[in-house]
Each structure stands twice: as structure tokens, then as C-alpha cells.
Amino acid sequence: MDDARRNIELAGKHPMIRPAAGLYPTILDPDQAEQMHSFIRQERAKLVAIGEVGLDFWVVKEEAHKELQKEILKGFINLSQELDLPLNIHSRSAGRHAVALLLEHGATRVQMHAFDGKASAALPAVEAGFFFSIPPSVVRSRQKQKLVKHLPLSCLLVETDSPVLGPDPKQRNEPANITFAIKAIRELKSIGEDEVLEAVGANTRRLYGNIVFDNKLNA
């Protein structure tokens, strides 16, 4: 909750920041989830997304805890539909499960953040109109390179996930490294940089609306 409040405070001081709020999926606390629901409803006008929320089977191993994690995610899916806010989905080691749950419960406006599953697991989400954001770690990740190659440009976004998922795992990641993700998409798809920027910009608007994307920031 403190982070969510801080995000909104920073956005008030720096207009280029677009805040989101959510409950990280390793926090298996329904009470905290309900508190976050209330906060998001209260601050709806200032938020552009709900997230990160989702599933994490890398950390959460016990079946009972996985089921609780799914129940919490269902609540955020319902909230996103109620408030018409996109979901930013974390799905570490749970990509196929997260996609299935999202589709089962009718999620439509979805960003699959740093998806670590196979392209085949992503395809049902692509067909449903979900988006997949590519971090700078694509330059050293065979899995993410395969994902970029197999998914259409029309569903790709870029992200940094700072301070992690940078081009060099030994160095702190930062927003400026977004250029590594753009360059990797260009090379893997054998297209021009302008085409990548145009597509990513259009995709961002389709998911989030013009509020989160300013042409003046295109470069």
C-alpha cells in the first residue's frame, strides 16, 4: 500500500509518470488484497492500470498456496472489468496457468509482463488480444528471443522492469535501457527501428489509451 501511495505521489510531481497499483502475487493475504481493491477504487481517476498482480509458481510451491494465489488474481480480474483498467500480469513459472485463468474469467485488457513461458503458451493470449512486454534481458535470453520471433509485432510492448532484467545481469537496470529491447525486436524481426517504434506506440495506445503515451517521448 505504501508503494501504491508513493506511485501516485510521484505521478503528481512528475507528469510523465503514469501510476498503477496492485498486490505482488507472492503476498498471499486476502485482507491486503481487499484493502488494495478499496484503494484502487478510491484512486481510479489517477491510475492507468492494476498491477503487478498475477501468479508466481517460482516462489509459491504448495498447491494450497497456489490456489489462494489464483483466488486473489480472480479478484483483481473482476476489479479490472468493474473499473475498465488494464491488468499488468506477473506470471513467473506460471505462464500457461495465468493465461488460462485470465481467459476463463473474461479478462480483455492485459499486459503479460516479462512472460517466461513458451510461445505456444502465449498464443491463446495473443488470440484474445493480450499484449506481451519485452524487457532488455531479451539480448541474453533465448526464451524471450523465441517469443519475439514467434509473436506478431501487433501484440508487443517494451518494458525495463528496472532495477532487474537489464542487458547485463550484473548491473542495475534503468529506464534508459529500453533501447536494448527496441533494438532486439528490430533485429529479431528484421525490420526497421521506425517500424518497431510505430508498432509499440500503437500497441500502447490500444491497451492504455493516449494518456500513457506522448509522441514527444517517442524517441
N, C-alpha and C positions, 0 to 999 in steps of 0.2 A: 504493500500500500504506500509506503514511503517513497518508493521508486516511481510509482504512478503519479503521486502528487508532484514529485520533483520534475517529471517529464512535462507536466502541464505548466509548472512554474518557469521552466527553461523556455518553453514554446512562447510564453507570454513576453519574455525578454528578447527572444531571437526568432523573428517571424519565419525564417526559413525552416525551422524545426516543426514537424508535424507529429504530435504525440499520439501514442497508443497506450493501452493499459490492459493487463491480463495477469494470469497466475501461472507461473512456470510449472510445467507438468510434474516435476518431482515433488512439489508441495501437495501432499495428499491430505488436504484439510478442507472438507466441505464447508465449514464455517467461514474460512478465509475466502473460499470461492463465492459464497453468498455475499460477503462484505464487498468483494470486488464487483459483483453484479450491481450492487447498490451504487457503488462509486461510479461505475461506467454509466449507469442510467442518469445519475446526477450530473455528470460532466459530458454527456453525449454531444453537446454542441461544440466542444473543444477537441474531441477525439476524431481521428480518422480511421482507427482500426481497433480491434480487440486482439491482443497478443503480447508476447508469445503465449499461446496455450497449445495443448496437444497431448501427445503420448511420448514417453521415453522409456523404452524397454532395455536400454543400455544400463540405466541406473536401477530402475524398478524391475525386480526379477520375480517376486512372488505373485502367483496368479490372483490372489485376493486383492493385492495392491494394484495390479493391472486393471482389474475390474473397477476398482474405485477411481482410478485414473480415467477410465472410459466414461464413467458416470459424470465426473467433473467436466470432461470435454463436452459431453452432450448438453450440459447446462449452458456452456458458452456458445455452442452452436445455436441453441434456441434463442439466446440473447442476441446473437448477431442477426438473426432473422427478425426478431422483435424490433431492433433499433436500426436495421439496414446498415450495419457496419461490416466491413470485410474482416475475415479471420486471418491472422498470421500464425501458421501452424508449424510447430516443432514436432518432428516425428523420428527422432533418432532411434535407429534399430527397430522401428515400428512403422515404416512407410506404408506397407500394404494394409496393415491394420487401421492406420489413421485414415487412409483413403476410403476404405470400406465403411468406416463409421461415419465419415463426413457424407458420403453418398447416401447411406442408409437413412440419415436424418435430414436430408434435403439441403445441405449447405450448398451455396451457389457462388458467393464472393469469397474466394480463398486464395491465399498465397502460401504455397508449400515452401517453407524456408529451409535452405541448405539440405534438401532432400538427399538422403544417403542410400536410397533403395535402387533397384534395377529400373531401367527404362520401361520394362514390361509392367512393373508395378505402378508406374506413373501414368500409363496410357489411359486407364479408365478415368483418371482425374483430368487429363487433357481433354478427353471427350466431353466431360462435364463442364469445361470452361475454366478449370483451375489454372493458376499460374505458378511457375517454379522460378525461384530466385537463385542466381548463380553467384557464389562468393569468389574472392580472389584465389582461394585454395584450389580452384579448378586447374591452375597451372601445374599442380603437383598431384592431382587426384585423378586416377584413371576412371574411377566410378563417375565422377562429375563430368569428365570429358565425354564419356559414353552417353551420359544423359543429354548433354548439349547436342551431340551428333544426332541422336535419335528423336529428340523432341522438336516440334515445329518452333520456328522463331516467334510465331504469334502467341506463344504461351510463356516466353522467357522474360524474366526481370533480372536486375542485378542488385546485389547487396554486398556489404562488407562483413557484417556480424562482428565488427570491432568489439573487443580487442583480440579476438581469435579468428581462425580461418583465413589468415593472411597468406600471401605468396610464399613467405618464409616462416615455417612453424616456430623458429627460434626467436622471431622478432614480433613485437607487439603490432597488431594490425591497426589500421587507421582509415578513416573515410576516403582519403586521397587514393587509396589502393583500389578503388572501384574501377580504375582504368585497366587494371590487370584482368578483371572479369570481362570487360568490354573487348579487350584485345583478344582474349582467348576465344570468345564467341565468334569474333570475326575470322580468326584463323581456322577454327574447327568447322565452321560453316562455309569457309571460302567465299566470303562476301566482304563488301566494303564497310569501313567503320561507320560511315554516314547511315548505311542501311541498318546497322545494329542500333545506333542511337535513335533513329526514327522509330524502329520497331519497339524498342524498350520504352520510349516515351509514350507511344500509342498504347502499349500494354498497360503502362502505369495509369494512364488516364482511364482506360476501360475498367480497371479494378478499383481505383481510388478516387477517380474524378480529378478535375483540374486543380482542386485545392492543394494537392500534394506535388504538383509538377509545374514548374515555371520555365518557359522557354529560355529565359535569361540565364537559367542554371544549366542549360543543355550541355555546355562544354565541361 
